[in-house]
Amino acid sequence: MPIDSPGGLDTAFTVFPWIFGAMVVLVLGGWVTTAVVLGRNRRVLREAGIDPTTAGAQLAVRMINGQPAARSASSRLAELNDLRDRGLITPEEYEARRTQIIAGI
């Protein structure tokens, strides 16, 4: 129904709030989703020992230096056990580092 016909303008004003409301819900949903994803990414970076505000620079430096970006706790503990078994670290160093790795899990 054209707007200039009788009742046409009323229909436009009746539908507009619903369309506007749907757009507001979509925008707010996008913001909430973005906030949740950013929060999860921040938590994962902190658990990996990376400062979320400088993550890009830290990962770039690690790649340049040939260090892996992140390793699992089990691989770090296996490497620590190997160092202890080969006598390259003292039992005190082993226990201190093991405690740090476990605390980061």
C-alpha positions, -999 to +999 in steps of 0.1 A: +000+000+000+015+033-010+022+059+017+000+085+000-030+061+001-053+060+031-038+040+059-004+037+041+014+060+065-001+043+095+013+010+082+048+024+078+047+038+113+035+005+126+063-016+110+091+008+116+094+002+154+097-036+148+124-032+122+143-007+144+139-030+174+153-060+153+183-039+143+190-029+179+189-065+190+213-076+162+238-048+170+236-056+208+240-093+200+271-085+180+286-064+208+280-092+233+295-118+211+325-097+205+330-091+242+327-128+250+352-137+223+377-111+234+374-122+270+381-158+261+411-148+240+424-127+268+421-156+293+438-180+269+467-156+263+472-150+301+472-188+307+499-192+281+520-166+299+515-139+272+504-103+280+472-098+260+480-061+254+513-069+237+505-104+224+513-096+187+548-083+195+556-111+220+546-138+195+565-120+167+597-119+189+593-156+198+589-165+161+620-145+152+640-161+179+628-196+168+608-202+200+575-220+198+545-197+203+531-219+231+537-253+245+515-276+265+522-282+302+528-318+295+556-311+269+572-286+293+571-311+322+586-338+299+614-315+289+620-306+326+621-343+335+646-348+307+668-320+320+667-335+355+674-370+343+705-358+324+717-339+354+716-305+338+695-290+366+695-295+404+666-311+422+658-277+437+656-261+403+635-290+391+610-286+419+608-248+415+602-249+378+577-279+381+557-259+406+556-229+382+544-250+353+517-268+374+505-234+388+501-222+353+477-250+343 
